[in-house]
């Protein structure tokens, strides 16, 4: 907002800035991130990025992945994990929770045309029109609701839906059945969203569902169950979604977290065991 009013607003201070730390560093190539970073960056400024997913695209040949690596001088600063895989090391230290993965297999009643299947195979991500169709599938929604109802009395659940309509529908059914459930999307009024999220963090609300809003920048350490009801081809998005529930007890989270992923017969999902090192080729360990 400051730069929109005055492009040289930081010129008087940037040469005295020794260190810039960028959270969600995989976003740094986005226009507004890049403008702010460059405006603050002096000739002697050091720069460090923090992210769980050091890549922009699932396609490893993507120029954006190479550009991101180059922006951070291809330097990957990692921890000494005593020869163990980093994720295992952090779990043992109770910084990350132990994720218990469960697959909920469904057979949607929709039939995709060959053209739609071609679009899925060629696209970086599943088209929103197809996600919307999945979100409208009655059989699929029934299987999801049955699984939620098994868990809702004992766990704090965060659900990622295929569409706004599906998210609202699931919350409506749960509310009708006597459970407190809330939907959030990009159009939710800010004060209402803040109130819902604060109550969820305190444990006053056991279930919230969202569409394209809580995969980043949201921290609810007491989440017991991350329910991924939307398929994705993106390693970045998938790891961000499951990451909402992986805060360990050493940082105020849970010892264990369940991750339920709905797997349709339409598309494969990223392998969570491979995600941490997925973009390693763009960096050199230092």
C-alpha positions as CSV (number, residue, x, y, z in Angstrom):
1,X,0.0,0.0,0.0
2,X,2.9,2.4,0.8
3,X,4.6,1.6,-2.5
4,X,1.4,2.2,-4.4
5,X,1.4,5.7,-3.1
6,X,5.2,6.3,-3.4
7,X,7.5,4.0,-5.4
8,X,10.6,5.4,-3.7
9,X,9.2,5.3,-0.1
10,X,11.9,3.0,1.2
11,X,14.9,4.5,-0.6
12,X,16.0,6.4,2.5
13,X,16.2,3.2,4.6
14,X,17.0,0.3,2.3
15,X,20.8,0.8,2.4
16,X,20.7,0.3,6.2
17,X,18.7,-2.9,6.0
18,X,21.1,-5.8,6.8
19,X,18.7,-8.7,6.5
20,X,15.4,-9.4,4.8
21,X,13.5,-12.5,5.9
22,X,10.7,-13.6,3.6
23,X,8.0,-15.9,5.1
24,X,6.1,-18.2,2.6
25,X,9.2,-17.6,0.4
26,X,7.9,-19.6,-2.6
27,X,5.6,-16.6,-3.1
28,X,8.4,-14.1,-3.6
29,X,8.2,-14.1,-7.4
30,X,4.6,-12.9,-7.2
31,X,4.3,-9.2,-8.3
32,X,3.5,-7.6,-4.9
33,X,6.0,-9.8,-3.0
34,X,8.8,-9.0,-5.5
35,X,8.0,-5.3,-5.6
36,X,8.2,-5.0,-1.8
37,X,11.3,-7.2,-1.5
38,X,13.2,-5.2,-4.2
39,X,12.1,-1.9,-2.7
40,X,13.6,-2.9,0.7
41,X,16.7,-4.5,-0.7
42,X,19.9,-2.5,-0.4
43,X,23.2,-3.3,-2.1
44,X,24.5,-5.0,1.0
45,X,21.2,-6.6,2.2
46,X,21.3,-10.3,2.9
47,X,18.1,-12.3,2.1
48,X,16.7,-15.5,3.6
49,X,13.5,-17.3,2.7
50,X,11.4,-19.6,4.9
51,X,9.1,-22.1,3.3
52,X,8.0,-25.8,3.5
53,X,7.7,-26.0,-0.3
54,X,10.7,-24.4,-2.1
55,X,9.1,-24.5,-5.5
56,X,6.4,-22.8,-7.6
57,X,5.2,-25.5,-9.9
58,X,4.8,-29.3,-9.7
59,X,6.4,-29.5,-13.1
60,X,10.1,-29.8,-12.3
61,X,10.9,-28.4,-15.8
62,X,9.1,-25.1,-14.9
63,X,11.0,-21.9,-15.4
64,X,9.4,-20.5,-12.3
65,X,11.1,-23.2,-10.1
66,X,14.5,-22.4,-11.6
67,X,13.8,-18.6,-11.2
68,X,12.9,-19.2,-7.5
69,X,16.1,-21.1,-6.9
70,X,18.1,-18.4,-8.6
71,X,16.5,-15.6,-6.5
72,X,17.9,-17.3,-3.4
73,X,21.3,-17.9,-5.0
74,X,20.4,-21.6,-5.2
75,X,21.4,-21.9,-1.6
76,X,19.4,-24.3,0.6
77,X,20.1,-23.9,4.3
78,X,19.0,-27.0,6.2
79,X,19.5,-28.4,9.6
80,X,21.8,-31.1,10.9
81,X,19.4,-34.0,11.4
82,X,22.1,-36.5,12.5
83,X,21.8,-38.5,9.3
84,X,18.0,-39.0,9.7
85,X,15.5,-37.7,7.2
86,X,14.6,-34.1,8.3
87,X,10.9,-34.8,8.7
88,X,11.6,-37.9,10.9
89,X,14.1,-35.8,12.9
90,X,11.6,-33.0,13.6
91,X,8.9,-35.6,14.6
92,X,11.3,-37.1,17.1
93,X,12.0,-33.7,18.5
94,X,8.2,-33.2,18.7
95,X,8.4,-30.1,16.6
96,X,6.3,-31.8,14.0
97,X,3.4,-34.1,14.9
98,X,3.2,-37.6,13.6
99,X,0.9,-37.6,10.6
100,X,-1.3,-40.7,10.3
101,X,-2.4,-40.9,6.7
102,X,-5.7,-42.4,5.7
103,X,-7.2,-42.8,2.2
104,X,-10.9,-42.4,1.7
105,X,-11.6,-44.0,-1.7
106,X,-14.6,-42.9,-3.6
107,X,-16.2,-43.7,-6.9
108,X,-17.9,-40.5,-8.1
109,X,-21.0,-41.0,-10.1
110,X,-20.0,-38.4,-12.6
111,X,-18.4,-39.4,-16.0
112,X,-15.9,-37.1,-17.5
113,X,-15.6,-36.6,-21.2
114,X,-12.4,-37.4,-23.0
115,X,-11.9,-33.7,-23.4
116,X,-12.1,-33.1,-19.7
117,X,-9.7,-36.0,-19.0
118,X,-7.3,-34.5,-21.5
119,X,-7.5,-31.1,-19.7
120,X,-6.7,-32.8,-16.4
121,X,-3.6,-34.6,-17.8
122,X,-2.3,-31.4,-19.5
123,X,-3.0,-28.9,-16.8
124,X,-0.8,-27.9,-13.9
125,X,-3.9,-28.2,-11.7
126,X,-7.3,-29.7,-12.0
127,X,-9.7,-27.3,-13.7
128,X,-12.2,-25.6,-11.3
129,X,-15.1,-26.7,-13.5
130,X,-14.2,-30.3,-12.8
131,X,-13.6,-29.6,-9.1
132,X,-17.1,-28.1,-9.0
133,X,-18.6,-31.3,-10.6
134,X,-16.9,-33.4,-8.0
135,X,-18.2,-31.1,-5.2
136,X,-21.7,-31.7,-6.5
137,X,-21.5,-35.5,-6.6
138,X,-24.0,-36.9,-4.1
139,X,-22.4,-40.3,-3.6
140,X,-19.0,-38.7,-3.0
141,X,-20.4,-36.1,-0.5
142,X,-22.3,-38.9,1.4
143,X,-19.0,-40.8,1.9
144,X,-17.3,-37.7,3.1
145,X,-20.1,-36.8,5.5
146,X,-20.1,-40.4,6.9
147,X,-16.4,-40.2,7.6
148,X,-16.7,-36.7,9.2
149,X,-19.5,-37.9,11.5
150,X,-17.3,-40.7,12.8
151,X,-14.7,-38.2,13.9
152,X,-16.5,-34.9,14.7
153,X,-17.2,-35.6,18.4
154,X,-13.6,-36.5,19.2
155,X,-11.4,-34.4,16.9
156,X,-10.9,-30.8,15.8
157,X,-11.4,-31.0,12.0
158,X,-10.2,-28.7,9.2
159,X,-11.7,-29.6,5.8
160,X,-10.5,-28.4,2.3
161,X,-13.5,-28.6,-0.1
162,X,-13.7,-28.8,-3.9
163,X,-15.8,-25.6,-4.2
164,X,-17.6,-23.0,-2.2
165,X,-20.9,-24.8,-2.8
166,X,-19.6,-28.1,-1.5
167,X,-18.1,-26.5,1.6
168,X,-21.4,-24.7,2.4
169,X,-23.4,-27.9,1.7
170,X,-21.3,-30.0,4.1
171,X,-21.5,-27.4,6.9
172,X,-25.3,-27.1,6.3
173,X,-25.8,-30.9,6.7
174,X,-23.6,-31.0,9.8
175,X,-25.5,-28.1,11.3
176,X,-28.9,-29.8,10.6
177,X,-27.6,-32.8,12.4
178,X,-26.8,-30.8,15.5
179,X,-23.1,-30.1,15.1
180,X,-21.5,-26.6,15.1
181,X,-19.8,-26.2,11.7
182,X,-18.6,-23.1,9.9
183,X,-17.7,-22.4,6.3
184,X,-15.1,-19.8,5.2
185,X,-14.1,-18.6,1.7
186,X,-12.6,-15.4,0.2
187,X,-16.0,-13.6,0.4
188,X,-16.5,-14.2,4.1
189,X,-16.7,-10.9,6.0
190,X,-13.3,-10.3,7.7
191,X,-14.6,-9.8,11.3
192,X,-16.7,-13.0,11.0
193,X,-13.8,-14.9,9.6
194,X,-11.5,-13.7,12.4
195,X,-14.1,-14.7,15.0
196,X,-14.6,-18.2,13.6
197,X,-10.8,-18.8,13.3
198,X,-10.1,-17.5,16.8
199,X,-12.8,-19.8,18.2
200,X,-11.4,-22.7,16.3
201,X,-7.9,-22.1,17.6
202,X,-9.3,-22.0,21.1
203,X,-11.1,-25.3,20.6
204,X,-14.6,-23.8,20.9
205,X,-15.4,-24.9,17.4
206,X,-14.7,-28.5,16.3
207,X,-15.3,-28.2,12.5
208,X,-14.5,-25.6,9.9
209,X,-14.6,-26.0,6.1
210,X,-13.0,-23.8,3.6
211,X,-12.4,-23.3,-0.1
212,X,-9.0,-21.8,-1.3
213,X,-8.4,-19.7,1.8
214,X,-6.6,-21.6,4.7
215,X,-3.9,-23.5,2.9
216,X,-1.3,-20.8,3.9
217,X,-1.0,-18.1,6.5
218,X,-3.2,-20.0,9.0
219,X,-2.0,-21.6,12.1
220,X,-4.2,-23.8,14.3
221,X,-1.8,-26.0,16.2
222,X,-4.6,-28.0,17.9
223,X,-6.0,-29.4,14.7
224,X,-6.5,-33.1,15.1
225,X,-7.7,-33.9,11.6
226,X,-7.0,-32.4,8.2
227,X,-9.6,-33.6,5.8
228,X,-8.6,-33.1,2.1
229,X,-11.8,-33.5,0.1
230,X,-10.4,-31.8,-3.1
231,X,-8.0,-33.6,-5.4
232,X,-4.9,-31.7,-6.5
233,X,-2.0,-32.4,-8.8
234,X,0.1,-29.8,-7.0
235,X,2.8,-30.9,-4.6
236,X,3.0,-27.4,-3.2
237,X,-0.8,-27.1,-2.5
238,X,-1.0,-30.6,-1.1
239,X,1.9,-30.1,1.3
240,X,0.5,-26.7,2.4
241,X,-2.9,-28.3,3.2
242,X,-1.5,-31.2,5.3
243,X,0.9,-28.7,6.9
244,X,-2.0,-27.0,8.7
245,X,-2.1,-30.0,11.1
246,X,1.6,-30.8,11.6
247,X,2.5,-28.5,14.4
248,X,4.0,-30.7,17.2
249,X,3.7,-30.4,21.0
250,X,7.0,-28.5,21.3
251,X,5.4,-25.5,19.4
252,X,1.9,-25.8,20.9
253,X,0.5,-28.5,18.6
254,X,-0.5,-32.1,18.9
255,X,1.6,-35.3,19.2
256,X,-0.4,-36.9,16.4
257,X,-2.6,-35.6,13.5
258,X,-4.7,-37.6,11.1
259,X,-4.8,-36.7,7.5
260,X,-7.7,-38.0,5.4
261,X,-7.3,-37.6,1.7
262,X,-10.2,-38.3,-0.6
263,X,-8.8,-40.3,-3.5
264,X,-11.1,-40.5,-6.6
265,X,-10.6,-42.8,-9.6
266,X,-9.8,-39.7,-11.7
267,X,-6.3,-38.5,-10.7
268,X,-3.2,-39.5,-8.7
269,X,-2.0,-37.4,-5.8
270,X,1.5,-36.3,-4.8
271,X,3.4,-38.7,-2.6
272,X,3.7,-37.0,0.8
273,X,7.0,-38.9,1.6
274,X,8.6,-37.3,-1.4
275,X,7.5,-33.7,-1.0
276,X,10.2,-32.4,1.3
277,X,12.9,-33.0,-1.2
278,X,10.8,-32.5,-4.4
279,X,12.6,-29.3,-5.5
280,X,16.1,-30.1,-4.3
281,X,17.6,-30.0,-7.8
282,X,17.2,-26.2,-7.8
283,X,19.3,-25.7,-4.6
284,X,22.7,-26.5,-3.3
285,X,22.9,-27.5,0.4
286,X,25.0,-25.0,2.3
